[in-house]
Amino acid sequence: MAGAIYTIKLGADNYFKKECHERQIAALMLDKPYFDAWVVGDRDAHLAAHKARAGTDQSEAATKSESTRWFNYATKIANSVDDIFINIDGDAVTWARSVSPTNNKMVAGEPVFVPHTHPTSGVEVVAVGARVDGWSDMTTDGVRLQLKTIHKRAQDYVVKLSALSPVADQDMKLYLETMLTGGDLSDWHQRPDWKQRQEGTTGNSLVVNSSLLTKGITELVMSIKGTIDWSNGQQILTKLKDKKLEGCTFEQMEAHLEKLWSEQKGICKLTGLKMHLPGQPGEVKDLLVSPDRIDSSGHYSLTNVQLVCRFANFWKLASDNQRFLNLLDMVVQQKIEDLGI
């Protein structure tokens, strides 16, 4: 289970959201006087900065409480390891997990500081960021996340006004992590109080299907088997390239494809588009995940397969990866020239 689950605002109106996604961080914004005091661990200086900002209308107790809360917010972000962050932007829901000690690509608990100027107020700001494993708007089993498809009971916990809000309720923590990682939510949804909270909500399909990825991967393996059987069974004058499963069993290929989905984070290897799984809400047929041989002249093997959008697989046909990517670049470049960008 995750160390903690937070809802996070990536800057007022999510202005820092793009930066967080590109840098792979979950970030909290501190005005520079607050940051300068916090980074050296000076709570008194932090409180003095907050008093100057709060003015005389706020009580001393309230001012001190707010100063302490913001100081602790920054500390939690800076020291975050294996925590889940959920960001709400309108109906869009994205989430990320801070890097764990077992990830050898990045250093867990090593904060990122990004000084910048607030785009509207012009105030000097420093983003205090925790390194994350990448932001996603899908559950790990491929279901698109939208606020309207999250149970009303869970919405009560994730729709928050504060910059950083921990989910303290242990049962809700388990529910949210189960939802994000593609687990079975039916036990919660069948509870009388949960049913009552959701009552009156129509037209929205809840995030409940924990088998989309399993079903999708099984279909991929069946499509590989079908392609092999079809290739082996053709009796025509033109010799077809024989296709085989090489160096592994179908069961091993199935496990490998599921691993590829995770490694590619549901992104098409050729186009960079987000792939769809059969049966997911808003499914687009052309974007359905498809198994593609990297070297189209070779057989299906664990080292010669990648996951791509169905349309990309169809367009690529017998081309090799680099040739297809070169052609895509030519199309994109022509589009850019046509638009005069």
N, C-alpha and C positions, 0 to 999 in steps of 0.2 A: 504494500500500500504506500501511496505517496507520503512524503514527510508532512506536507501541508498543502492545502488547496486555497488559492487566493483568487478573488476577482480583482482585476487591475485596470486602471484607466491609463492609457498610454499617452498622457498629456491631455490637456483640456481639448474636448472634441476630437480626441485621437489624432492630433496633428503629428505626433511622433511615431505613429503606427508603422508607416512605411520604413522609417529608419530602423525600428525594432526588428522588423521582418528581415531587412537586408543584413543587419549586424548579428542577427540571431541572439537577441537579448530581450529580457522583460525589464522595463525601465520605469523608474519613478523620477519625476522632475522636482529638483530642489532649486529655489532661487539661490544665487551665488552666496549671499551672506549666510544662509542656512547651511549650504554645502561646506563653506569654509570652516564653520564651527563644528559641523558633524564629522568631517573627515579627520579632525584632530582629536575627536572625542570630548569636545568642550560643551557640556550641556548648559552651563551658565551662559556662554556666549550665544548658543542657539536660542535660549530663552530670551536673552536681551534683543536678538534680532526679531524674534516673534513679537515681543512687546512693542517694539517700534512699528511693526506692521499692523498689529491688532488695534492700536490706539487706546483711548481711554474708555470706550463704550463697553468693552468686555471686562468681566471680572478677572481678578488676578488668578483665581483658581482655574477658570476656564482657559485662560491664556497658557498657564503652566501645563494643563492637561493636553492642550493641542500641541504645544511644543514637544512634550514627551512623546506623543503619538507619532508625530512626523519624524522625530529622531529615531524612534524604534522602527518605523516603516523602512527608512533607509538602511538601517542595520540588518533587518530581515532580508531585504533584497540583496545586499552586499554579501551576505553569508548563505544565500539560498543554495541548497543541494537537494536534488531529487524532489522538488516541489512542483506542483501544477499551477499554472497561471491561466485564467480564463478572461478574455477580453470581449466585451460586448460593444458593437458599433452599429447602432440601429438594429436591424434584424440579423446582422452578420455576427457569427460567433467564431472566434479563433482561440486556440489553446496551444500551450507549449509546456514542456517539462524542463526544469533547470537541470543542468548537467550533473550526472552522478559520478562518484569517485571511480567507477569502473570504465568510464568513457575515456579512452586514451587519446582522443583528438583534441580535447580542450581540458583546461584545468578547472575542476569543480571548486566552487566557492571563491573564484577569482573574479572580483567585480570589474565592470567596465565603466569608465567615466567619460561622458561625452559633453563637453562644454558647448553651448550654442546660445543664440539669441532667440527669445520667444517670437514667433512670426507675427503676432498681433500687438503684444504689449511692448515689445522691444526690450524687455528685461533680460539681463544675463541669467542664464539657467544652466544647471549641470544635470544631465541625466545619469542617474545611478542605476546601472544595469546588471542583472544576473544573466550569465550565459545559459542559453537554452538549446535544445536539440532541434529547433526549427518550429515555426508556427504553422498550424494546419487548421483548415476549416472543415475537416472531416474526422470522423471517428476512425480508429485504427482498422475497423472492418469495412470502411469505405462509405459510410453514411454521411451525407452532407449535413452539417450542423447549421441550424437556423433557430433564432430565438422562439419563433412560433411553433417549432416542433419539440421544444423542451417542455416537460411537464410543468404546469403552473406552480406546483409545490417547489420544484427546483428553481424556477424563475424567482421565487421569493428570496432565494439565497444568492443568485448570481447577478441580479439587476440591482446594483448598488450605486450610490452617489459618491462614495468616498474613493480616494485615489487607490487605496489598497485595502482590501477587506478579507480577512481570513474566514473560511467556513469552519466554525467551531464545532458544529453538530457532527458527531462521528458517523451517525447513520447517513446523513446527507453527504458527507465526504465520501463514504463508500459508494453511494448512489452515483455521484458525479464521476468518480473515477471509473466505475463500472460502465457508465454511459460512454465516456470518452474512449475507453479501451475495448468497446464492442462486446460487453457482457450482457447477460440476460437481465432485463429490468422488470420482468413480469411480476416478481414477488412484491415489489414496491407498488406497481400500478394496480394490483388487485386489492390493496388495503382500502378499507372503507373510507378513511379520512383522505387518502390520496384521490380516490374516485370522486369524493364530494368536492375537493378543491378543483378538479378538472371539469366538473359538471358545467354544462352550458357551452363548452368550447367545441365548436364544430369545424369540420373542413381541414383540420390539421392532423397530419400523421405523426404520431409520437416517435421519437427515436427509440425503437424497441427491438429491431431485428438484429440479433447477434450472429446470424448465420450467413449474412450476405457475402462476406469474404470467403467463407468455407464453400458456399454454393458456387461462387464465381470461379474460384480456383479449380474446383471439381470440373466445371464446364470447360475450363481452359485445357485441362488434361484430356478430357473427352474429345475436344476439338483437335488436339495433337494426334490422338489415336485415330480419329476419323481421317485426318489428312494422310497419315501413314497408310492406313488401310486402303484409302482411295488411290493413292499413288501406286501401291503394290498391285492393285487389282486392275489397272488400266490395260486394255489390249487395243492399242492404236498403232498406226504406222510410224508416227514420229515418236522416237524414244523419249520417255519422260525421265526426269531426274528422280531416281529412287530416294525416298525419304524413310529414315529409320530412327528409332530411339537408340542412342548410342551411349554406352558406358554407364547406364543407370536403369533402374526400374521405373515404372509409371508412378509408384508410390514415392520414390525418391524425387522424381520430377515434380510431383505435387507439392512436396515439402519445400523444394527449391523455389517454386513459383511464389509460394506464400512468403518466403524470405525475401524474394525480389520485390514484392509489393511493399513490404516494410522498408527495405533499403531505398527504393525509389520514391517512397512516401506517396505512392499513388500517382506519380507523375510519369507521363509518357516519356520514354527514353529518347525518342526521336524529335518530338515537337515541343516538349516542355509543358504540354497541356495536362490538366487534371483528368485522369481516366475515370470512367464510370463503371460501376458493378451492376450486373443484371438485377433488376428489381428495386434499385435505390430510388428515392424520391427525385423526380425531375430527370430521370434517366434519358440520355441522348444516345441513340443507337450508334452513331458514328464515333462516339467517344468511349464506347465500351472497351474494356481491357482485352487485349489480344496477344497471344504468344507469337513472337517473331524470331526467326533464326537470324542471328547477327551476320553470319556468312551464309547467304541464301543458297550457296552451292553445297553447303555441308548438311549434316544430319542434325536432328534435335538432340542436344546434350546439355549438361549442366553448365558448360562453358560457352555454349553457342545459342543461348536463348535470352531474350529480353522481353519486357512487357511494354507494349505500345498501344496507342489508340487503334481501334479497328480500321478507321479510314486510312491511317498512316501505313498500316500493314498492307492494305489493299493497293495503295498507291506505290508502295515500294516494290512490290512483286519480287522479281529476281535480282533487283539491284543490291549492291553491297551498301553497308551503312554510310560510308563516306560519300559515295556518289549521291545517295538520296539526300544527305545533309547539305551537300553542295547545291543541289537543285532547290532545296527549301530556301537556302540563303539567297539564291538568285531571285526567287519569287518575292521574298521579303524586301530585298534591295530594290526591285522594280516597283513594288508598292510604295516604298518610301519616296522614290523619285517621282512617281505619279502624283503623290500628295504634296510634293514640294517641301518635305520635312528636312 
